[in-house]
Amino acid sequence: MIGERNRQTAEMVEDEPLDFDRVVDRHQRTIFRLALGLTGNHHDAEDLAQQTFLKAYQSLNGFRGEASLGSWLHRIAVNTHIDRQRGHSEAVRRTQRSLDDRDNEVSSAARLHAVGDPEKRTESATIQRHIEQALQVLSPRERAVFVLRHYQQLKLREIASVLEVSEGTVKSVLFRALRRLRKALSFYRPELGLKEPS
Amino acid sequence: MKPCDQIHDQFIDALYGDLEPVPQQEFDTHLSACVACAAEFSSLRSTLDIMDRREAEEPGAGFWPEFADGVRAAIAEGERREEPRAPGPRPWPVRRAIQWRGRSRREDRRWQ
């Protein structure tokens, strides 16, 4: 087992040793999916997800069980990602974005070898690239809020708990994120009901 | 009818189906009468429809045991680094400034 520490959590029986193997097994898919939404590529998602569990293990003493273990892990993942992004200059983020685009091209190309109509596969790969590029326009915080609501399907009050802000702030950040995504995807004008530029 | 700015405040709730029945009805009534708000809401709805097309590829079954191994390795490495240092004299000298009769004087001092 990965270490044993006597901790009380909302999910564990009092005074039973915490089996961290079980924590990882139970939450790894959710946390990886969150990390993929935050980072946009599998390599960074794996790294972020592993760092999340490492930090959780190291800070078990600070977990008092007010929130669920899942919410707590979400918070660690989001904060770790935001802290990392804060440490990067805009130039580094731009370079990372172009590398991510290349990664996405590679994985999109791999999907092209899958069975199916070639034209539809190309269209699908293009949409995936546009979606990822649109997400990259968002600030780390905006992206976190959007991913938590739209892909992780957390309720606004759960997101507020994860980010330790008010629901009103979550709503405001989400609205701003949505408008930026709309602008980034504005070439899909007919679908978005936007007018053609004069 | 509610003013437009109050309707805008409800856009997020409406987009995710979180409005209660009465506010939802007021919201729908406003949109049916206000072209600008209806267009704004529709374009945000379409944006979410596009974002819904994101395909997040799940890793295969073989990925997860390796992932858990990576977590174990990181934890083990972290615990190895936290092991207490063996007792004994510190290898580096400690310098401290000593005031002696108005003159400052530096003196090397080793831990006992």
Contacts between the chains, C-beta under 8 A, distances in Angstrom:
chain1	res1	chain2	res2	distance
A	2	B	71	7.0
A	2	B	72	5.2
A	2	B	75	5.7
A	3	B	75	6.4
A	3	B	79	7.4
A	20	B	75	7.7
A	21	B	68	7.3
A	24	B	68	5.4
A	24	B	71	5.6
A	25	B	68	7.0
A	28	B	64	6.3
A	28	B	67	6.1
A	28	B	68	6.9
A	29	B	58	7.6
A	29	B	64	7.7
A	32	B	59	7.2
A	32	B	67	7.3
A	33	B	56	6.4
A	33	B	58	7.7
A	36	B	56	5.7
A	37	B	56	7.1
A	42	B	57	7.7
A	42	B	59	7.1
A	46	B	67	6.6
A	46	B	70	7.5
A	49	B	67	7.2
A	50	B	67	7.0
A	50	B	70	5.0
A	50	B	71	5.3
A	50	B	74	5.9
A	51	B	74	7.6
A	53	B	71	4.6
A	53	B	74	7.9
A	53	B	75	8.0
A	54	B	71	6.5
A	54	B	74	4.5
A	54	B	75	6.0
A	54	B	78	6.4
A	57	B	71	8.0
A	57	B	75	5.3
A	57	B	78	7.8
A	58	B	78	6.3
A	107	B	57	7.2
A	124	B	55	7.3
A	127	B	50	7.5
A	127	B	53	5.4
A	128	B	53	7.8
A	128	B	54	6.8
A	128	B	55	6.1
A	130	B	50	7.9
A	131	B	50	6.9
A	131	B	51	6.2
A	131	B	53	6.7
A	131	B	54	4.8
A	132	B	54	7.9
A	134	B	51	7.5
A	149	B	16	7.1
A	150	B	48	7.0
A	150	B	51	6.2
A	151	B	54	7.3
A	151	B	56	7.1
A	155	B	18	7.9
A	156	B	12	7.7
A	156	B	18	7.5
A	171	B	9	8.0
A	171	B	12	5.0
A	171	B	13	7.8
A	174	B	12	5.5
A	175	B	11	6.5
A	175	B	12	5.6
A	178	B	12	7.7
A	178	B	15	7.8
A	178	B	44	5.5
A	178	B	47	6.2
A	178	B	48	7.4
A	179	B	44	7.5
A	181	B	47	5.4
A	181	B	51	6.5
A	182	B	43	5.9
A	182	B	44	6.4
A	182	B	47	4.3
A	185	B	47	6.1
A	185	B	50	5.6
A	188	B	46	7.7
A	188	B	50	6.1
A	191	B	46	5.1
A	191	B	49	7.4
A	191	B	50	6.7
A	192	B	43	4.7
A	192	B	46	4.6
A	192	B	47	6.3
A	192	B	50	7.8
A	193	B	39	6.2
A	193	B	42	5.1
A	193	B	43	4.9
A	193	B	46	6.1
A	194	B	43	6.1
